Amino acid sequence: MANNGVNLVEEDPAAAFLAQQENEIAGIENDSEDLQPFHPQTVNYDESTSVNGDLFQESNGPTDGYAAIAQVDIQRQEPESLRKWREEQRSRLEALDSASKAAEEEWREKAKKELEDWHVHQSEQMEKNKANNRSSEEAFLAESDGPGAEWERVARLCDFNPKTSKQAKDVSRMRSILISLKQTPLIR
């Protein structure tokens, strides 16, 4: 398209990007053609190690390029102080977890022992109550003399001494009724 004598060419940004990428890939391919193939005769055997007939070059760091990159990435990820703090925190948490588990196990054992002791005490108490109830029942049945003795039993259960009464209400009338019933029982 011509506009005032100037030619404007519209470029597609996606096409420009693809062209740039193709140029970079071509440059990498050209670099790889310049590399020399590995010849074992050129290796200094004093610096290499032979394992099962294979020669390996000795080095202090990782020999795999990806491992070296990964190692650098790990080092760049967090500072040394954060790494130390994480390790210390992890060890503290492990110590707390182990102490917590030990305390929990101790509490469980203690609770189990206390529960067993409670069951033993409860069964002993129930046996005592059963024996007391049987003896009370036998005494109650032995005391029942027959008809008209009911008021005698009621009189035994009541306290007729007015001085020992700690109640605030006046119960003298009830007391006098019970005494009169004890002396002259109701006739049916």
VOGU-3710 file (C-alpha; in Angstrom, 3 decimals, decimal comma):
1> manngvnlve> 0,000/0,000/0,000  1,366/3,396/-0,910  0,680/6,383/1,254  2,243/9,746/0,236  5,126/7,999/-1,393  6,023/5,891/1,665  5,633/2,124/1,525  4,193/0,736/4,712  4,498/-2,977/5,231  2,462/-4,446/8,005
11> edpaaaflaq> 4,279/-7,209/9,955  2,591/-9,969/11,836  4,047/-10,114/15,408  3,651/-13,896/15,543  5,568/-14,296/12,277  8,330/-12,002/13,578  8,619/-14,069/16,766  8,812/-17,328/14,818  11,499/-15,927/12,570  13,535/-14,815/15,574
21> qeneiagien> 13,245/-18,265/17,138  14,307/-19,978/13,913  17,395/-17,748/13,757  18,341/-18,623/17,330  17,879/-22,351/16,693  20,001/-22,105/13,548  22,708/-20,389/15,584  22,679/-23,192/18,159  22,916/-25,810/15,423  25,901/-24,004/13,950
31> dsedlqpfhp> 27,608/-23,959/17,349  27,121/-27,698/17,782  28,801/-28,333/14,406  31,941/-26,625/15,708  32,304/-29,095/18,599  34,963/-31,759/18,219  34,061/-35,396/18,831  35,551/-37,093/21,904  38,653/-39,174/21,269  39,965/-41,321/24,119
41> qtvnydests> 43,549/-40,809/22,913  43,373/-37,105/23,835  42,377/-37,776/27,456  45,102/-37,621/30,085  44,865/-41,010/31,796  46,403/-39,645/35,006  43,327/-37,442/35,610  40,675/-40,019/34,650  39,430/-43,172/36,366  38,715/-46,505/34,763
51> vngdlfqesn> 35,731/-48,534/36,023  34,944/-51,810/34,250  36,861/-50,661/31,210  35,057/-47,291/30,958  36,917/-44,034/31,448  35,423/-41,401/33,750  36,723/-37,893/34,253  37,121/-37,010/37,950  35,520/-33,818/39,177  34,503/-32,210/42,447
61> gptdgyaaia> 31,003/-31,184/41,389  28,213/-32,915/39,563  29,177/-34,141/36,130  25,649/-33,979/34,734  24,841/-30,492/33,456  21,249/-30,711/34,668  22,355/-31,745/38,151  24,648/-28,722/38,318  21,802/-26,432/37,299  19,483/-28,036/39,850
71> qvdiqrqepe> 22,122/-27,609/42,555  22,513/-23,910/41,705  18,728/-23,483/41,694  18,481/-25,032/45,164  21,200/-22,740/46,445  19,464/-19,710/44,947  16,031/-20,695/46,293  16,629/-19,867/49,938  19,382/-18,186/51,903  21,572/-20,150/54,294
81> slrkwreeqr> 19,940/-18,568/57,352  16,487/-19,731/56,222  17,786/-23,226/55,519  19,371/-23,420/58,987  16,171/-22,112/60,574  14,115/-24,716/58,710  16,428/-27,504/59,870  16,350/-26,245/63,460  12,578/-25,866/63,316  12,213/-29,371/61,900
91> srlealdsas> 14,393/-30,812/64,676  12,467/-28,832/67,329  9,144/-30,048/65,952  10,368/-33,648/65,848  11,511/-33,344/69,474  8,146/-31,858/70,468  6,287/-34,583/68,577  8,263/-37,335/70,253  7,783/-35,709/73,682  4,078/-35,309/72,982
101> kaaeeewrek> 3,742/-38,941/71,931  5,620/-40,079/75,041  3,429/-37,921/77,292  0,285/-39,160/75,547  1,361/-42,777/76,021  2,116/-42,065/79,688  -1,329/-40,476/80,143  -2,976/-43,446/78,456  -1,203/-45,879/80,772  -2,085/-43,764/83,808
111> akkeledwhv> -5,732/-43,479/82,731  -5,894/-47,219/82,080  -4,517/-47,946/85,559  -6,905/-45,461/87,193  -9,848/-46,959/85,308  -8,912/-50,468/86,455  -8,551/-49,210/90,044  -11,942/-47,495/89,793  -13,575/-50,690/88,522  -12,030/-52,687/91,398
121> hqseqmeknk> -13,151/-50,078/93,939  -16,631/-49,930/92,379  -17,074/-53,709/92,479  -15,890/-53,805/96,117  -18,315/-51,009/97,003  -21,178/-52,803/95,267  -20,430/-56,014/97,181  -20,397/-54,059/100,470  -23,692/-52,366/99,585  -25,261/-55,702/98,706
131> annrsseeaf> -24,145/-57,194/102,017  -25,391/-54,138/103,962  -28,730/-54,200/102,151  -29,179/-57,920/102,878  -28,419/-57,458/106,565  -30,702/-54,404/106,746  -33,479/-56,341/105,066  -33,060/-59,260/107,446  -33,110/-56,887/110,438  -36,184/-55,133/109,078
141> laesdgpgae> -38,033/-58,399/108,574  -37,051/-59,568/112,064  -38,338/-56,351/113,660  -41,755/-56,482/112,067  -43,848/-57,900/114,860  -47,136/-57,800/113,120  -50,023/-55,388/112,751  -49,903/-52,266/114,867  -46,079/-52,219/115,077  -45,778/-49,780/112,208
151> wervarlcdf> -45,999/-46,758/114,494  -43,305/-48,230/116,723  -40,965/-48,288/113,702  -41,932/-44,727/112,804  -41,284/-43,605/116,382  -37,803/-45,179/116,269  -36,966/-43,216/113,135  -38,115/-39,861/114,574  -36,167/-37,743/117,018  -38,538/-36,690/119,814
161> npktskqakd> -36,038/-34,602/121,788  -37,017/-30,947/121,166  -33,576/-29,618/122,198  -31,634/-31,499/119,537  -33,925/-30,418/116,759  -32,086/-28,092/114,409  -35,087/-27,326/112,249  -36,401/-23,795/112,155  -40,040/-24,873/111,822  -42,197/-25,844/114,774
171> vsrmrsilis> -42,865/-29,602/114,537  -44,179/-30,075/118,085  -47,718/-30,837/116,878  -46,474/-33,588/114,528  -44,325/-34,965/117,344  -47,312/-35,092/119,714  -49,458/-36,884/117,075  -46,779/-39,519/116,542  -46,406/-40,080/120,316  -50,142/-40,497/120,744
181> lkqtplir> -50,286/-42,957/117,828  -47,418/-44,908/119,365  -49,266/-45,215/122,692  -52,694/-45,928/121,225  -52,444/-47,321/117,678  -55,278/-46,982/115,224  -57,731/-49,828/115,254  -58,908/-51,099/111,906
//
